[in-house]
Amino acid sequence: MKATSLTARLGLRLPVVQGPFGGGLSTTRLVSTVSNLGGLGSFGAHVLPADALGGLVTELRSLTDAAFAVNLWVGDEDPGGNTADRDAILRARDQLAPFFEELGLPLPPVPEPPFQPRYADQIDALLEARPPVFSFVFGIPSRAVLEACRARDIATIGAATSVAEARALEDAGVTAIVATGFEAGGHRPSFLAAAEDSLMGTFALTQLVSQRVKVPVIAAGGVVDGRGVRAAMTLGASAAQLGTAFLACEESGASAVHRAALFGEGSAHTVLTRAFSGRLARGLSNRFTEAARAPGTPFAPYPLQSWLVSHLKAASIARGTTDFVSLWAGQIAPNLRFRSARALMESLEQEISE
């Protein structure tokens, strides 16, 4: 299989990137399986404390000799998300009180911010750990951080939802750019415009970006098999990123109810919602997303909303229901075929080579 500029740079055998999953959905088993089979495995680490990143990279190095990526969120909060005062937190909590009551849960005590680890603390630990690839969303690291990555031979991959974001990433000197179309599951990682104004389709975005930047482009969104990878490369991409296809595999950290839903009849019905985190994301429609569609429904800023809803999510999973679970999924979910990463990778290799 002919190498692309990206696969040659990272030593990949296949032009396949596994999308990084945050919130406990990534596992070292999934990442290492993808990397060992010729792709780029990715670990979404934005909810890990800084002191856990060194151990994560060490464990991944023990599981694979190939390249892998560790992903962080550069923009780690929305206005008021980590600086809300007690009254604002109580108001946000009380808005969700009916759902806590429905699940028989007590209202959680008011926590002290921050509600999740801070990027500013994580990035120093990541640079010290030196993963082969640092991928990131929701912004661009500082010039000093990117220079530190180059000095340590850490490849950098940023996500763009528009041509303007792609050009900003190229100007910053990243190694590659993920062109993230609105078909993709999970969060919309826009950073120059509102997420609702950054909803270009994958193949249009891939063509526009690949003709306007010189760095390699990775197409993400709506790709679940080798045909999609080939199509993306025909349109100018150096590789394709698959998220939902790997999330559905047994090696991922997705709950059993989540994986079952991805293969269920409802997989064709995805929605864009701020209900789970306060940021716009695509997932399967369920009880909570439908309730959140009521006109005027307020959402707390990220990560406060995410912290509050995490209690509902845990209780829902414990009960074996999907009512309050963030069932991240892309629009291509009905075409899922494989439940193991090895089977998926073997199929991708065969179909890409045809």
C-alpha positions as CSV (number, residue, x, y, z in Angstrom):
1,M,0.0,0.0,0.0
2,K,1.5,3.3,-1.1
3,A,2.4,5.6,1.8
4,T,1.0,9.1,2.2
5,S,2.9,12.0,3.7
6,L,1.1,11.4,7.0
7,T,1.6,7.6,7.2
8,A,5.3,8.0,6.3
9,R,5.8,10.7,9.0
10,L,4.1,8.6,11.7
11,G,5.3,5.2,10.5
12,L,1.7,3.9,9.9
13,R,1.0,0.9,7.6
14,L,-2.6,2.0,7.1
15,P,-4.1,5.5,6.6
16,V,-6.4,5.0,9.5
17,V,-6.7,7.0,12.7
18,Q,-8.9,5.9,15.6
19,G,-10.8,8.8,17.0
20,P,-10.0,9.8,20.5
21,F,-12.8,9.3,23.0
22,G,-13.0,11.3,26.3
23,G,-15.0,10.7,29.4
24,G,-13.7,7.2,30.1
25,L,-14.5,5.8,26.6
26,S,-10.8,5.4,25.6
27,T,-8.9,2.3,26.7
28,T,-5.2,1.4,26.3
29,R,-6.4,-1.9,24.9
30,L,-8.2,-0.3,22.0
31,V,-5.4,2.2,21.4
32,S,-2.7,-0.4,21.3
33,T,-4.7,-2.8,19.2
34,V,-5.2,-0.2,16.5
35,S,-1.6,0.9,16.6
36,N,-0.2,-2.7,16.5
37,L,-2.4,-3.4,13.4
38,G,-1.0,-0.5,11.5
39,G,-3.2,2.5,12.3
40,L,-2.9,5.4,14.8
41,G,-4.6,4.6,18.1
42,S,-5.7,7.6,20.1
43,F,-6.5,8.1,23.8
44,G,-8.8,10.9,24.8
45,A,-7.2,12.0,28.1
46,H,-8.9,15.4,28.8
47,V,-10.6,14.1,32.0
48,L,-7.5,12.6,33.4
49,P,-5.5,14.4,36.1
50,A,-2.1,15.7,35.1
51,D,-0.3,13.2,37.3
52,A,-2.0,10.3,35.5
53,L,-0.6,11.2,32.0
54,G,2.9,9.9,32.6
55,G,1.6,6.5,33.7
56,L,-0.8,6.4,30.7
57,V,2.0,7.0,28.2
58,T,4.2,4.4,29.9
59,E,1.5,1.8,29.8
60,L,0.8,2.5,26.1
61,R,4.6,2.2,25.3
62,S,4.5,-1.2,27.0
63,L,1.7,-2.4,24.8
64,T,2.9,-1.1,21.4
65,D,6.1,-0.1,19.7
66,A,4.1,1.8,17.1
67,A,2.9,5.5,17.1
68,F,-0.1,6.5,19.2
69,A,-1.7,9.8,20.1
70,V,-2.8,11.3,23.4
71,N,-5.6,13.9,23.0
72,L,-6.4,16.9,25.2
73,W,-8.9,19.8,25.0
74,V,-7.1,23.1,24.7
75,G,-10.3,25.1,25.4
76,D,-11.1,23.4,28.7
77,E,-14.0,25.6,29.9
78,D,-16.7,27.9,28.7
79,P,-17.4,31.3,30.4
80,G,-18.5,30.5,33.9
81,G,-17.9,26.8,33.5
82,N,-15.2,26.6,36.2
83,T,-15.7,29.9,37.9
84,A,-19.4,29.7,38.8
85,D,-20.3,30.9,42.3
86,R,-22.4,28.8,44.7
87,D,-25.7,30.4,43.6
88,A,-25.0,29.7,39.9
89,I,-24.1,26.1,40.7
90,L,-27.3,25.7,42.8
91,R,-29.4,27.1,40.0
92,A,-27.9,24.7,37.4
93,R,-28.3,21.8,39.8
94,D,-31.9,22.6,40.6
95,Q,-32.7,22.7,36.9
96,L,-31.9,19.0,36.8
97,A,-33.6,18.2,40.0
98,P,-36.6,16.4,38.3
99,F,-34.3,14.0,36.7
100,F,-32.4,13.2,39.9
101,E,-35.8,12.6,41.6
102,E,-36.9,10.3,38.7
103,L,-33.8,8.2,39.3
104,G,-34.2,8.3,43.1
105,L,-30.9,10.2,43.5
106,P,-30.1,12.8,46.1
107,L,-29.0,16.1,44.6
108,P,-25.2,16.2,44.6
109,P,-23.4,18.5,47.0
110,V,-22.0,21.7,45.7
111,P,-18.4,21.1,44.6
112,E,-15.5,23.4,44.5
113,P,-14.3,24.2,41.0
114,P,-12.6,23.1,38.8
115,F,-15.0,20.4,37.9
116,Q,-12.4,18.7,35.6
117,P,-8.6,18.7,35.3
118,R,-7.2,21.8,33.6
119,Y,-5.4,21.8,30.3
120,A,-2.7,24.2,31.8
121,D,-1.7,21.5,34.3
122,Q,-2.1,18.6,31.8
123,I,0.1,20.0,29.1
124,D,3.3,20.1,31.2
125,A,2.8,16.5,32.2
126,L,2.2,15.5,28.6
127,L,5.3,17.2,27.3
128,E,7.3,15.4,30.0
129,A,5.7,12.1,29.1
130,R,6.6,12.6,25.4
131,P,3.9,10.6,23.5
132,P,4.7,10.0,19.8
133,V,1.6,12.2,18.9
134,F,-0.2,15.0,20.7
135,S,-3.6,15.6,19.2
136,F,-6.0,18.3,20.4
137,V,-9.4,19.9,19.9
138,F,-11.1,23.1,20.9
139,G,-8.3,25.4,20.0
140,I,-4.6,25.7,19.3
141,P,-1.8,25.2,21.9
142,S,0.5,28.2,22.4
143,R,3.5,28.7,20.3
144,A,5.8,27.7,23.2
145,V,3.9,24.4,23.6
146,L,4.1,23.6,19.8
147,E,7.8,24.5,19.8
148,A,8.4,22.2,22.8
149,C,6.6,19.4,20.9
150,R,8.9,19.9,17.9
151,A,12.0,19.9,20.1
152,R,10.8,16.5,21.6
153,D,9.8,15.1,18.2
154,I,6.2,14.9,19.2
155,A,3.9,15.1,16.1
156,T,0.9,17.5,16.6
157,I,-2.6,17.0,15.1
158,G,-5.3,19.7,15.5
159,A,-9.0,19.5,14.7
160,A,-10.7,22.0,12.3
161,T,-14.4,22.4,11.5
162,S,-13.8,25.2,8.9
163,V,-11.3,26.4,6.4
164,A,-10.5,29.3,8.7
165,E,-9.6,27.0,11.6
166,A,-7.5,24.8,9.3
167,R,-5.5,27.8,8.1
168,A,-5.0,28.9,11.7
169,L,-3.7,25.4,12.6
170,E,-1.3,25.4,9.6
171,D,0.0,28.9,10.5
172,A,0.7,27.5,14.0
173,G,2.9,24.8,12.5
174,V,1.0,21.6,13.3
175,T,1.9,18.3,11.7
176,A,-1.6,17.4,10.4
177,I,-5.2,18.7,10.5
178,V,-8.3,16.7,11.2
179,A,-11.1,18.0,9.0
180,T,-14.1,17.2,11.2
181,G,-17.5,17.1,9.4
182,F,-20.8,17.6,11.1
183,E,-21.6,13.9,10.5
184,A,-19.2,12.9,13.1
185,G,-20.2,11.6,16.5
186,G,-19.2,13.3,19.8
187,H,-18.3,16.9,20.3
188,R,-18.1,19.6,17.6
189,P,-14.5,20.9,18.3
190,S,-15.0,24.4,16.7
191,F,-12.9,27.2,18.2
192,L,-13.2,30.3,15.9
193,A,-17.0,30.3,15.5
194,A,-20.0,28.9,17.4
195,A,-20.5,25.2,17.0
196,E,-23.9,25.8,15.4
197,D,-22.2,27.8,12.7
198,S,-19.5,25.2,12.1
199,L,-21.5,22.3,10.6
200,M,-19.9,21.7,7.2
201,G,-20.1,18.1,5.8
202,T,-16.9,16.0,5.9
203,F,-16.4,15.5,2.2
204,A,-17.0,19.2,1.3
205,L,-14.7,20.3,4.2
206,T,-12.0,17.8,3.2
207,Q,-11.9,19.0,-0.4
208,L,-11.8,22.7,0.7
209,V,-9.2,22.3,3.3
210,S,-6.9,19.9,1.4
211,Q,-6.7,22.5,-1.5
212,R,-5.9,25.3,0.9
213,V,-3.3,24.0,3.3
214,K,0.0,22.2,2.6
215,V,0.0,19.9,5.7
216,P,-1.6,16.5,5.6
217,V,-5.4,16.4,6.1
218,I,-7.3,13.6,8.0
219,A,-11.0,13.3,7.1
220,A,-13.3,12.6,10.0
221,G,-17.0,12.0,10.1
222,G,-19.2,9.6,8.1
223,V,-16.4,7.0,7.6
224,V,-17.0,3.5,8.9
225,D,-15.2,1.2,6.3
226,G,-12.5,1.0,3.7
227,R,-14.8,2.5,1.0
228,G,-15.1,5.6,3.1
229,V,-11.3,5.8,3.7
230,R,-10.7,5.5,-0.1
231,A,-13.3,8.1,-0.8
232,A,-11.7,10.5,1.6
233,M,-8.3,10.0,0.1
234,T,-9.7,10.5,-3.4
235,L,-10.9,13.9,-2.2
236,G,-7.5,15.0,-0.9
237,A,-7.1,13.4,2.6
238,S,-3.9,11.6,3.6
239,A,-5.9,9.4,6.0
240,A,-9.3,9.0,7.6
241,Q,-10.4,9.1,11.2
242,L,-13.0,6.6,12.4
243,G,-14.7,7.2,15.7
244,T,-18.1,5.4,15.9
245,A,-16.7,2.3,14.3
246,F,-14.1,1.9,17.0
247,L,-16.4,3.0,19.8
248,A,-18.7,0.1,18.9
249,C,-15.9,-2.4,19.5
250,E,-15.6,-4.5,22.7
251,E,-12.1,-3.0,23.3
252,S,-13.5,0.5,23.8
253,G,-14.6,1.9,27.2
254,A,-18.2,2.3,26.0
255,S,-20.8,0.7,28.3
256,A,-22.6,-2.5,27.2
257,V,-25.8,-0.5,26.8
258,H,-24.0,2.1,24.6
259,R,-22.5,-0.5,22.3
260,A,-25.9,-2.3,22.0
261,A,-27.6,1.0,21.1
262,L,-25.1,1.6,18.3
263,F,-26.2,-1.7,16.7
264,G,-29.9,-1.2,17.5
265,E,-32.7,0.1,15.4
266,G,-32.4,3.6,16.8
267,S,-28.9,4.1,15.5
268,A,-30.2,6.0,12.5
269,H,-31.6,8.8,14.8
270,T,-28.8,11.1,16.0
271,V,-29.2,14.6,17.3
272,L,-26.9,17.5,18.0
273,T,-27.3,18.5,21.7
274,R,-25.8,20.5,24.5
275,A,-27.6,18.5,27.1
276,F,-24.8,16.3,28.3
277,S,-21.8,18.6,28.6
278,G,-23.0,22.1,27.7
279,R,-21.1,21.9,24.4
280,L,-22.7,20.8,21.1
281,A,-22.2,17.1,20.4
282,R,-23.8,14.4,18.2
283,G,-25.3,11.2,19.8
284,L,-28.3,8.9,19.6
285,S,-31.6,10.3,20.6
286,N,-32.8,9.2,24.1
287,R,-35.0,10.3,27.0
288,F,-32.6,13.1,28.1
289,T,-31.9,14.6,24.6
290,E,-35.7,14.7,23.9
291,A,-36.4,16.5,27.2
292,A,-33.6,18.9,26.4
293,R,-35.2,19.9,23.1
294,A,-38.0,21.8,24.9
295,P,-37.9,25.5,24.0
296,G,-36.0,27.6,26.5
297,T,-34.2,24.6,28.2
298,P,-31.2,26.1,30.0
299,F,-27.8,24.4,29.9
300,A,-25.0,25.2,32.4
301,P,-21.6,26.0,30.8
302,Y,-19.0,23.3,30.2
303,P,-17.7,21.6,32.4
304,L,-20.3,22.3,35.0
305,Q,-23.1,20.8,33.0
306,S,-20.9,17.7,32.3
307,W,-20.2,17.3,36.0
308,L,-23.8,17.5,37.0
309,V,-25.1,15.1,34.3
310,S,-22.3,12.6,35.1
311,H,-24.3,11.6,38.2
312,L,-27.4,10.9,36.0
313,K,-25.3,9.0,33.5
314,A,-23.7,6.7,36.2
315,A,-27.1,5.9,37.7
316,S,-28.6,5.2,34.3
317,I,-25.8,2.8,33.3
318,A,-26.1,1.0,36.7
319,R,-29.8,0.4,35.9
320,G,-29.0,-0.9,32.4
321,T,-30.9,1.9,30.7
322,T,-29.8,4.5,28.1
323,D,-32.2,7.2,29.3
324,F,-29.5,9.5,30.6
325,V,-26.4,8.2,28.9
326,S,-24.5,10.2,26.3
327,L,-24.7,7.8,23.4
328,W,-22.2,9.4,21.2
329,A,-22.6,8.2,17.6
330,G,-22.0,9.5,14.1
331,Q,-24.6,9.5,11.3
332,I,-23.0,6.5,9.7
333,A,-23.8,4.2,12.7
334,P,-26.4,2.1,10.8
335,N,-23.5,0.7,8.7
336,L,-21.6,-0.6,11.6
337,R,-20.5,-4.3,11.1
338,F,-17.8,-5.2,13.6
339,R,-17.7,-5.6,17.3
340,S,-13.9,-6.1,17.7
341,A,-11.1,-3.7,16.7
342,R,-9.0,-6.5,15.2
343,A,-11.8,-7.6,12.9
344,L,-12.5,-3.9,11.9
345,M,-8.8,-3.3,11.2
346,E,-8.4,-6.4,9.2
347,S,-11.5,-5.5,7.1
348,L,-10.2,-1.9,6.6
349,E,-6.9,-3.2,5.4
350,Q,-8.5,-5.5,2.9
351,E,-11.0,-2.9,1.6
352,I,-8.5,-0.1,1.4
353,S,-6.2,-2.4,-0.7
354,E,-8.9,-3.4,-3.2
